[in-house]
Amino acid sequence: MSNLLSYKSYNGTVEYSKEDGCLFGKVVGIKSLLSYEGSSVQELEQDFQNTIDEYLADCKNRNVEPEQPYKGTFNVRISPELHRNISVYAIEHGKSLNAAVEEAIERMVG
């Protein structure tokens, strides 16, 4: 079970404020601060979707490319030993290092 909302390739957190008695969250994976709230799960989901739609409309109106949360590239720091092991695995299996890492991640998260 995930505690993330998803809409149009964007993900957002779900948090609860006991003090305010409301649910709230923010869009993750982009630099822009996009937040939303609601007094029920349905309201939270609706405000999340409205926030994404408003963000995309604003970007279009300003002729600005909206931030994309997942571009398909990322840098990962690993130990030299693990780097060597995955490189050897890739060579032994006739794959690129990227393909071997992608395969390992796919196995882990499906």
Backbone torsions as a table, in degrees:
resi	resn	phi	psi	omega
1	MET	NA	133.7	-177.5
2	SER	-105.0	144.7	175.0
3	ASN	-101.3	27.4	178.1
4	LEU	-113.5	143.2	170.4
5	LEU	-91.6	148.0	178.8
6	SER	-133.7	137.2	179.4
7	TYR	-163.1	126.0	177.5
8	LYS	49.6	46.5	178.4
9	SER	71.1	6.8	177.3
10	TYR	-106.3	146.8	177.8
11	ASN	-121.2	148.1	178.9
12	GLY	-139.8	152.9	-178.8
13	THR	-79.8	162.3	173.7
14	VAL	-126.7	118.2	179.5
15	GLU	-132.6	161.6	-178.1
16	TYR	-125.2	132.5	175.0
17	SER	-106.0	106.6	178.3
18	LYS	-63.8	-38.4	-179.7
19	GLU	-60.4	-43.6	-178.2
20	ASP	-94.7	-12.8	-179.0
21	GLY	65.6	35.9	-179.9
22	CYS	-139.1	162.7	173.3
23	LEU	-95.1	147.1	178.1
24	PHE	-153.0	169.7	178.2
25	GLY	-172.9	178.6	176.8
26	LYS	-142.5	153.5	177.7
27	VAL	-73.3	133.2	-179.0
28	VAL	-108.9	155.2	175.9
29	GLY	93.1	2.0	176.1
30	ILE	-133.2	161.3	-178.9
31	LYS	-78.8	-32.1	-179.9
32	SER	-63.8	142.9	177.7
33	LEU	-92.2	108.9	177.6
34	LEU	-120.4	115.6	-178.6
35	SER	-122.9	165.0	-175.8
36	TYR	-156.9	165.6	179.5
37	GLU	-156.7	169.2	177.3
38	GLY	-172.5	158.6	179.1
39	SER	-91.4	-5.4	175.7
40	SER	-142.5	167.0	178.5
41	VAL	-60.4	-42.2	179.8
42	GLN	-61.8	-44.3	178.3
43	GLU	-64.5	-40.5	179.0
44	LEU	-61.6	-47.7	179.6
45	GLU	-61.8	-41.3	179.9
46	GLN	-65.6	-43.6	179.4
47	ASP	-66.9	-35.9	175.3
48	PHE	-59.5	-49.6	180.0
49	GLN	-63.6	-42.0	177.7
50	ASN	-61.7	-40.2	179.4
51	THR	-61.8	-44.0	178.4
52	ILE	-64.4	-47.3	-179.8
53	ASP	-60.5	-41.8	178.7
54	GLU	-65.7	-41.1	178.1
55	TYR	-60.8	-47.6	-179.0
56	LEU	-65.0	-39.5	177.9
57	ALA	-65.6	-41.5	178.8
58	ASP	-63.0	-43.1	177.9
59	CYS	-61.0	-42.9	179.8
60	LYS	-63.7	-44.3	-180.0
61	ASN	-63.3	-34.3	-179.8
62	ARG	-89.9	0.6	-178.5
63	ASN	57.0	44.6	179.8
64	VAL	-117.8	139.8	177.6
65	GLU	-73.0	123.7	178.6
66	PRO	-65.9	146.9	176.1
67	GLU	-64.6	139.7	175.9
68	GLN	-107.3	126.8	-175.4
69	PRO	-68.7	-29.8	-176.6
70	TYR	-133.8	107.7	-177.2
71	LYS	-93.8	-11.3	-179.6
72	GLY	94.2	2.1	175.6
73	THR	-129.6	143.4	175.0
74	PHE	-161.3	154.9	177.9
75	ASN	-101.4	138.1	-179.7
76	VAL	-130.3	131.4	174.9
77	ARG	-94.9	126.2	178.8
78	ILE	-132.3	167.9	179.3
79	SER	-68.2	151.9	177.0
80	PRO	-57.5	-35.1	179.7
81	GLU	-65.1	-45.0	178.6
82	LEU	-65.9	-38.3	177.6
83	HIS	-60.0	-45.6	178.0
84	ARG	-62.6	-45.3	-177.7
85	ASN	-62.2	-43.4	-179.0
86	ILE	-71.4	-32.9	176.9
87	SER	-65.7	-44.1	177.5
88	VAL	-62.6	-43.9	177.6
89	TYR	-57.2	-46.2	-178.7
90	ALA	-60.6	-46.1	-179.7
91	ILE	-62.2	-46.6	-178.7
92	GLU	-62.7	-27.5	-178.2
93	HIS	-103.9	10.6	176.5
94	GLY	63.5	36.6	-178.2
95	LYS	-121.2	161.3	171.2
96	SER	-77.3	161.5	176.9
97	LEU	-59.6	-42.6	178.5
98	ASN	-59.6	-43.6	-179.8
99	ALA	-64.2	-39.1	179.4
100	ALA	-66.4	-42.1	179.0
101	VAL	-66.3	-42.6	178.0
102	GLU	-60.0	-42.3	177.5
103	GLU	-60.7	-43.6	180.0
104	ALA	-64.3	-42.6	179.2
105	ILE	-66.3	-41.4	178.6
106	GLU	-59.2	-42.6	178.0
107	ARG	-62.2	-37.4	-176.2
108	MET	-73.7	-44.7	-174.3
109	VAL	-112.3	-7.8	175.1
110	GLY	63.1	NA	NA
